[in-house]
């Protein structure tokens, strides 16, 4: 049972990493890092198409990672 929970957790972690690598940034470069926050305010918060799909899936995968981390820390304290 422990191996099942850990393998699900590692699968979700790999999906989260892959999703973050696929996700494109809204502002490229150093200038976007410093002052790129205002672009998303005026442009709107909802992305459409493939980017919107990736954004929603990353949200769900991040929540799944949080939940599996929580359950693994409670039910498998000797392993981690």
C-alpha positions in Angstrom: 0.0 0.0 0.0 2.9 2.3 0.8 4.4 1.8 -2.7 1.0 2.6 -4.3 0.7 5.9 -2.4 4.3 6.9 -3.2 4.0 6.0 -6.8 0.9 8.1 -7.2 2.7 11.0 -5.5 5.7 10.7 -7.8 3.5 10.5 -10.8 1.7 13.7 -9.8 5.0 15.3 -9.2 6.3 14.4 -12.6 3.1 15.7 -14.2 3.5 19.0 -12.3 7.1 19.4 -13.5 6.1 18.6 -17.1 3.2 21.0 -17.0 5.4 23.8 -15.7 8.0 23.1 -18.4 5.3 23.2 -21.1 3.7 26.4 -19.7 4.9 29.5 -21.5 5.6 32.7 -19.6 3.4 35.8 -20.1 6.5 38.1 -20.3 9.8 36.9 -21.6 13.2 38.1 -20.3 14.4 40.1 -17.3 12.2 43.1 -18.1 9.1 40.9 -17.9 10.3 39.6 -14.5 10.6 43.1 -13.0 7.7 44.9 -14.5 5.6 42.3 -16.2 2.9 42.1 -13.6 0.9 45.0 -15.0 0.5 43.2 -18.3 -1.7 40.5 -16.8 -3.9 43.0 -15.0 -4.8 44.9 -18.2 -4.9 41.9 -20.5 -7.3 39.9 -18.3 -6.8 36.8 -16.2 -8.4 34.1 -18.3 -6.2 32.5 -21.0 -7.9 30.8 -23.9 -7.2 27.7 -25.9 -4.2 25.5 -25.1 -2.8 27.9 -22.5 -6.0 28.0 -20.6 -6.2 24.2 -20.6 -2.6 23.9 -19.3 -3.3 26.6 -16.7 -6.4 24.8 -15.4 -4.7 21.4 -15.4 -1.7 22.8 -13.5 -4.1 24.1 -10.9 -5.7 20.7 -10.5 -2.4 18.9 -10.5 -1.0 21.3 -7.9 -3.9 20.7 -5.6 -3.5 16.9 -6.1 0.2 17.2 -5.2 -0.7 19.2 -2.1 -3.3 16.6 -1.0 -1.1 13.6 -1.7 1.7 15.3 0.2 -0.6 15.8 3.2 -1.9 12.2 3.1 1.6 10.8 2.7 2.8 12.8 5.7 0.0 11.5 7.9 -0.3 7.9 6.7 3.4 7.2 5.9 5.4 9.0 8.5 8.1 6.4 8.8 9.0 6.4 5.1 9.3 10.1 4.4 
